Amino acid sequence: MIIVTGGTGFIGSNLVAALEEKGCRDIVICDTLGEGDKWRNIAKREIRDIVNPERLFDYLDTHIDAIEMVFHMGAISSTTEQDVDSITQTNIVLSRRLWKWCGKNQKRLVYASSGSTYGDGNQGFKDVETTEGLAHLHPLNAYGWSKHVFDRRVARVLEDGQEPVPPQWAGLKFFNVYGPNEYHKGEQMSVICKLHPQVTAGAAAKLFKSYKPEYEDGEQLRDFVYVQDCVDVMIWLYENKKVSGLFNVGTGKARSFKDLALATFKAAGIEPKINYIEMPENLREKYQYFTESDMTKLRAAGYDKPFMELEDGVKDFVTNYMGQEDPYK
């Protein structure tokens, strides 16, 4: 039995699809669905159980012997969320309880961290897992801070040795992920998911202006990573039980928002047209102009599969999902 928290969400539902494709038949999702179309993310999947987060630990305790692994993808992932108490309870407290449960019961655990833990990037993007190294990072929002708090706690537990550790553990610092099944995320959807309807409607793509002289409008840089690549890393960890650590998950190559827009136009077969708009003032002081994952550590651990180039990932997303009547994985 494999537990996937956040299994109806963006990355979680893509992971569930991949696990099913690998032949896993006892997949349990822990999540809430609400009143929207989020259920469509798992409409094609065979699910053993769907568990409300409030019942998660009762369920875990009842099925201890059957559980093989926990993938903890569930989180409040909005970078603009203002309810820090909710972020704390979901992203820190729940994660700590899961870590302790997996350590006590010797179950493997992979959890979602975030590239946003690096803040403005002035300290670089190297995925160290020591308490000293992590202390130098300063996230720019409450979401990134919450992920950073848990990463730091894991590092402290490993160094002090005062509580049981899962037999395999991995924290994954996902960078700018895009791909199918993110349609429920509203304003938190990837830029490509927002651009595509504008592009196909014949409108100009809208990108933020730059407020730093060293960056032209639209030339702000991100490490855009296709969700399938993120899932491939998790499947590799599932198959390689001896690999543990805190790892970046990105392409290792920063690309501009302009590159992303041009790739979207090309994939849709439409001549490019881009307008640059003012960035909301509340974002300007917290805006990252450059992110690029250092992938040395994951490669050294043995992961050798290439990551998709931006143009290839965008083409797959636009052609095989957003351009189809049924855009879901």
Secondary structure, DSSP 4 states (H G I P E B T S, - for coil): -EEEETTTSHHHHHHHHHHHHTT---EEEE---TTSSGGGGGTTS--SEEE-GGGHHHHHHHTGGG--EEEE------TT---HHHHIIIIIIHHHHHHHHHHHHT-EEEEEEEGGGGTTSTT------SHHHHTT---SSHHHHHHHHHHHHHHHHHHH--S---SSEEEEEE-EEE-TT-GGGGGGS-HHHHHHHHHHTTPPEEEEPP-STTS-TT--EE-EEEHHHHHHHHHHHHH-TT--EEEEES-S--EEHHHHHHHHHHHHT----EEEEPPPHHHHTT--S------HHHHHTT--PPPPPHHHHHHHHIIIIITSSS---
